[in-house]
């Protein structure tokens, strides 16, 4: 582009801005619109900024005159912008003062008190129950060794729980790591750690987070368990039944029924599952018609709540106890499941979605 063409473009641009900026700024209705229109002229991508890009091609005898006119125009726009901004702010203040009366002494919105999460409430209640029975409370790391999670508990090497699809591994010896570590799949790791650290007699409960590759309406990849165990001389299955029966009656209902069924776990012998009479159809009332129509217990009148058994002699040997001198029992339950049964929660995902509408109901 020639020097004369650059001069013509600058003069045409100055004339267009002089003819339009005043009406544009004065017609702005609020502060946001005013600032947006001001930026169209003097902003980083504004009309005046673009106009100055022609200056290097303007003849030397015209640079001074055109530069002066651009600066004067910029100062005029900025002065009008400041005046309009002050007028808009004054108008807003006047409208607020002359508007409808606001009684600032009226009571505001009440503050809704916080509530404990259902799992936290159940955990505290369980710890109170077992604490009254003489159990200590223990804790352990979320990431633990393969030996504590499986080997010392008597799991065979090919047990399905040790597969990649069931366990979240952190490091694996097979890939060159010094040790195999994983996100604990149960709180039984705390049982191993406590027995390796202490000598009998001991009675311990251990609540905590555990991780497995499960994800559906009744399972979550992260959930909560409570492990409990007691080791001493002459501990029998009758002691286990007495502790768990008392636990169920104190947590749910004094008239609740408790049933023990045989079951297999690698770390107990004998092992069993514990059922309670359905807390939804209240099977202990012997209302058979009501039980038959219950969708939760499917008409059986029973709900499974936990697994238990007498600690296997192999576990004692792996932690340095003499199985000829001591015996003991262990049990484990999902705090999520206990909360679902106690509060009638249909889907485990509700416990982890942080929906205030759901949590405020407890």
JOKA-V338282 format. One record per helix or strand of 3 or more residues. SS is the DSSP state (H for helix, E for strand). FROM is the first residue (numbers start at 1). TO is the last residue. If there is no record, write none. Layout:
ss-><SS & SS>
from-><FROM & FROM>
to-><TO & TO>
This chain:
ss-><H & H & H & H & H & E & H & H & H & E & H & E & H & E & E & H & E & E & H & H & E & H & E & H & H & H>
from-><3 & 31 & 47 & 60 & 118 & 143 & 146 & 151 & 160 & 169 & 173 & 181 & 188 & 202 & 222 & 237 & 258 & 268 & 283 & 288 & 302 & 313 & 327 & 335 & 348 & 356>
to-><26 & 42 & 57 & 98 & 132 & 145 & 149 & 153 & 162 & 171 & 175 & 183 & 197 & 211 & 232 & 251 & 263 & 277 & 285 & 292 & 311 & 319 & 334 & 343 & 351 & 359>
